[in-house]
Amino acid sequence: MNHSVDPAAAGAAVHTGASLPAPPALRVAIVHYWFVNWRGGERVVRELLEIFPGADVYTHVADPELLRKHLPHVTVHQTFIGRLPWARRFYRLYLPLMPKALEDLDMQAYDLIISSESGPAKGIIKRPDAVHLCYCHSPMRYIWDQSAAYRHELGSMRGWLLGWMAPFLRIWDVTSAVRVDRFIANSRFVARRIESYYGRQSVVVAPPVDLVAGVDVSPAAPSESPYYVVAGELVGYKRVDLAIAVANRLGRRLVVVGSGEQLSALQAVAGPTVEFTGRVSDPDFRRWLAGARALLFPGLEDFGIVPVEAMASGTPIIAYARGGACDYLREGVNGVGFDRQDEDSIIGAVMRFEAAEATFEREAISGSVARFSAARFRAAISALVEAEVARQAAPGESILPRE
């Protein structure tokens, strides 16, 4: 059975400090799919390095500027993918080569390997007596349930290429899941996907969210005109187009914070009440969230860190009540949900929110997401690692028992 970890209830093995008390000789490797953007997956790696500051980090492709900004003292080793032409820009075109790139990595010196999976990362080959934990942000969406949407979005040539290689990647993806000793899912939704595609049970540990930064931001709006906000990377599955369509129909002010491949298309359909900020600094990002009437969240997300950041600032959310949002949306306490990804359903949720807007309390909203702190993430991961390492070292056991 999939279950969540409450570090406070995990006993004496839980530690909330920066590093995990581990055997001095324990060698640790962290394998992340790629470092080309700074999003939730990369924040997870940063927190893993707080637990294991001496860990070696591996990835397929890394942007040096990104690493200098966010992980300045960490050496990141790239697979051969990173040496291929234009890899940082067209890394997804090299997906068929990534299984071999992972299997070429020599992991025999490591006692503990933590893979950070959303693209290919878990397919390493470890020693039989080593421990491999996979923190799964999501099985690869573009080869599983959202494959058709990604093919359509990529266009004829790249979409055809994805369709051609997806069956082979699915076979490898399922096969490589056997190499993982324990899966950790970032939400109950992802736990169900892991079970559906890999036939494996998992433990749910929500990703770390920068709650302190959210709470400390003044709720004053960047301007006096009330507005709704939608924020994040402007890509198809986030369905920012629905938020814009709703703003157009209702005549509500909507601020779109962020940029991405859909920016031009979204600007083309935006009415006079919709404005775009482009990419903004972290403080400005948090100010836009904190100053909004509510965050519109129309996409189906594996978890969704932006809504938690908004709620940490006391801002309610109007969210699609499926996927990762089910782990934090509390109807009437921190937001309002809708059950269909269409304009009418979202408009109905906006109307319900506006009728009850005065009843939402900022302290109650921010308090509802306190459990998503980085400290609790580190405590939960530390407890799981200690338990798995102990099981591996138990007399008479040559491999970790399955769940």
N, C-alpha and C positions, 0 to 999 in steps of 0.2 A: 504494500500500500504506500502511495506517496504521502509524505508528511512534511510539515514545516519544522524547523529547528528553532526552539526558544532557548537562547544561550543561558538565560537566567535559570532555566530548569535543567541544565545539562550537568550539573554537579561540579565537583572540585576541579574537573579538567578544563573548565572555562577560564580564559584569560582575556581581559579587555585591553591589555597593554599593547605596545607597538610590535612586540616580537613574541614568537611562540617558544616557550621553553622546550627544546628538542635535544635529542642526543647530539653532542658536539660534532660527531662525524657525519651527521645527516646531510647529504648533499641534495639540493633542491633545484629543479628546473621548472620554469614557467613557460608554456608555449601558447602564444597568442596568434590569431590568424593573420592580422596585419595592423600596422600603425600608420594609417594614412589620414585619419581624422581623430579628433578627441571627443569620444562619446562615452556611453555607459560602459562598454566593454573595456575601454582603455582605463577608465576609473577603477574598474575591478582589479586590473593588473596593478595599478598604483597601490591599492589597499593590500593586495597579496604581498607586495614588496615591503609594506610596513610590517607584515607578519614575518616574512622571510627576507630580511634585507640583504642577505648574501646570495640570494638565488641567481642562477643564470637565466637569462631571458632569450627566447628564440621566437622568430617570426618569419613570415615569407617575405614581406616588403615593409620597409620603414622609411618614413620621411625624416631626415636628420633635423630639420628645423622644428618639427613637432616634438621630437624627443628632447632637443635642447631646451625647449620651453617647459615641458611637463615632466620629463624624467632626466634632468640634466646630469645626474651622477650615475646613470645606469648604462651599462654596455649591452646593446641588443644585437644578437647574432642573427643574420638573415640566412634563409635557405638559398639555394642557387637561383630561386625565382627572382630575388632582389638584384641579381646581376644581369638579368635579361633586359633587352631593349625596352625602354619606356615603361618599365615595370610599375613605377609609382602611379602612373596615370591609367594604364590599361591592365592592371593586375588581374582583373576578373577574366581576361582573355586567356590567362595562363592556368585557370582552374584545372584543366585536365592533367597538368604536370604536378600539381600540388601534392597529390597522394605520394608520388615517388619522392618528392622533395622532403616530405616528412619522414618517410621510411629510410631515407639516406642519412638522417641525423643519428649520430652515435649517442644513445642515451644510457649506455651500460654503466656509466659511473654514478648515476643518480639513484638515490634511495626513494625519493618522492618526486613525482612529476604532476604538476597541475596544468591541465590544458584549459584554455579559455576559448570556448567553441561557439562560433556563429558562422564563420567560414571554416575551411579545413584546418583543424589544429589538433584533434584528438588522435590522429592516426599514427602516432609514434610507436616504435617497438621498444619495449622496456625489458629489463631483467625480470625473470619470473618472480623473484622475491622482492621487487620494488613495488611501490604503491603508486597507482595512477588514478587521480581524482579529476573528473571533468566537470568544470563549472560551465554549464550550457546556457548561454543566453537565448539560444534557439537552434534547433536543427536547421540546416541551411534552407531558408525559405524559398530560394530561387530554384531548388531542385525538388522541393516537396510540394506543399499545398498551394504556394503562390507562384508556381512555375509558369502557369499560363499568363498571369498578370505581368510578370517580369519579361516574358518573351514579347508580349504586345508592346510594353513600354520601351524595349530595346530597339524595336524596329526590325525590318525584314532580315538583314544580314546577321546582325548580332543575335537577334532572337532565334534565327535558324540554328546558329552555332550552339546556343544554350540548349535548344531542344535536342540537338544531336548528341551532345555530351552528357546530358542529364541522366539517362538510364545507366551509363557506366559509373557516374559519380554516386548514384543511389546505391548501386551494388557495393561499391567501396565504402560508402558511408555506413551502411548497415554492418558490413564485415568488420570495420574498424571499431565499431561500438563494443564488440566482444573484448577488445583490449583494455577497456576501462574497468577499473575495480569498483568504483562508485560514481554515479552521476549525481550532480547537484544542479537543480533547476532554479532559475531566478523567479519563477512564479508557478502557480498551480496550472496555469494554461500551458506553459512549456513542459511541465511534468507530464501532462497528458499527451503532448506531442512526442516526447521521448518514449513513452510507453507505446504509443501507436506505431511509430516508425522503427524503433529499435527493440521493442519488446522488453524494456528494462524499467525497473522501478527507480525512483530518485527521491532525494531529500530536497525540500524547498528552502532556499536561503535567498531572501530578497537582496538585490544589489545595494551598494552603499549610495546614499544621497547626501549632498552637502546641505544638511538641514540648518546648521548654525548660520550660514551665509544667508539663507532665505529668511530666517526669523529676524536677523539684524537689519534687514533692509527696511527703510521707511516706506510705509504704505502710500505715501503721497504719489499721485500720478504724475508722469512727465508733463502732462498738460491738464487743464481743468475740464476738458470735455470727456465725459464718461465713455468708456470703450470696452469692448471685448478683445481678447488676444488669442492668437493661435501662434505657436512657436515651435521651432525645431528645423530639421533639414527638410527642404521642400522637395520631397519625392512622392511618387504616386500613391503608395500604400497608406500614407498618412492622411490622405483625403482632405487636404486643405481646400480643394475645389469646392467641397460641400460647405465648409465654413464660409467661404466667399459667397456662394450662392445664397446662403441663408441671410448674410448681411445685406446683400443686394435686395432681397425680397422684403426684409423687415426695415430697411433703411437704418440699420444700426451701425455705429462706428466699429470697425474691426481693424486692429493693428496686426499685421503679419510680420513676425520677428524671425529672421533667418534667411537663408538663401539655399540654392540647390538647382538641380537640373530642370525643375518645373517652373522656375521663377518667371520666365518670359510668358509661358502659357497662362499662368495664373494672373499676371498683370493684364493680359489681354482680355480676361473675362471679369475683372474687378470693376465694380461700380464706383461712384464718387465718394462713398463712405468708407472705402477700403484703402488703407495705406500700407506701404512696405518699408521696413527699416533696413533691409539687408542684414548682413552679419554685424553684430554689435559686440561690445566688450562684455565680459562677465557681469560687472556691476550694472551696466545698462540693461542687460538681459534680465537680471533679477528685478530691476526697477519697473520694467514693463510688466513683468508678472505680478509684482506686488501692487501695482496701481490699477489693475484691471478690475472690472466688475466680476468677470469670471473668465477662466480659460476654456476655450472650445477645444475638444479633443475627439475628433471624429474618426480617427484611425483605429484599426485593429492592431494592437501592439503586444509584443511578448511580455513586456512589463510596462515601460513608459515612465521614464525618470522625470520628464518635464512636469507632468501633473503633480507629482509629489513635491517637486521644488516649488510649484505655485502654491500648493496647500501649506507648505512650510512657512510661506510668507503670509498666510491667512487668506489667500484668494481661493474661492470655491471653483469647482470644475463642472463643466457640462460635458459628459463623456459617454462614448459608446460603451454600453455595459456588457462588454464581452472581453475576452483576452485578459491581459494583465491587470486591466482596470478593476476587475472583480476583486482583486486582492486589497484594494484601498478605497474604492468608492463606497461611501456610506450615505445613502439617499436621505436628503433633508438635513444632514449633519455637515458634510463637507462638499456636497454637490448634488447634481441631478443627473440621472442616467437616461439614455434612450436606447431602444432595442433594435433599431434598423438603421443602416447607413444610407439614409435618404433625407432629402430636404424637409419633408413634412414631419418626420420623426424628430429631427433636430429642432425645428421651429416649435413643435409642441413642448420639448424640453426647455427651450429658452422662455417660453411663455410661463411654464410652471415655475421656473427659477425666478423670473421677474415678479411674479405674484407673491413669492415667499422671500424675496431678496433681503428684506429687513430682518428676517429671523436668523440669518446665518451669522455666527459669531466667530470673529477672527481667531480667538484663542482656542475655541473648540476645533476649528479647522486645522490649525497648526498642530494641536495636540493629537489629532487623529492619525498623524503620520510620524510621530516621534519614534516609532519602532523601526524606522528605516535608516537609522543613523549608521555612520561608518563604524563606530565602536561596536555596535551589535553585529554587524557583518563580520568584523574581525573575530569577535568572540565565537560566533557560530562556526566559522571556517576552522578556527583553531581547535574547537572541540571535535569536529569531524576528523580533522587530520590526526589528532592524538588518538582517537578511537581506532582509526584504520591502521595507523602504524602499530598500535598495540596488538591488534588482531593479526597483523602480518607476522609479528614477532612471537606469537603464541607458540609454545612447544608443540611439535607434532603437526603443525600446519605449514604447507608448502605454498599455498595460494590463499588469497583472501576469500572467505566465504561470500557467496552472493547474498543479496537481500532476500 
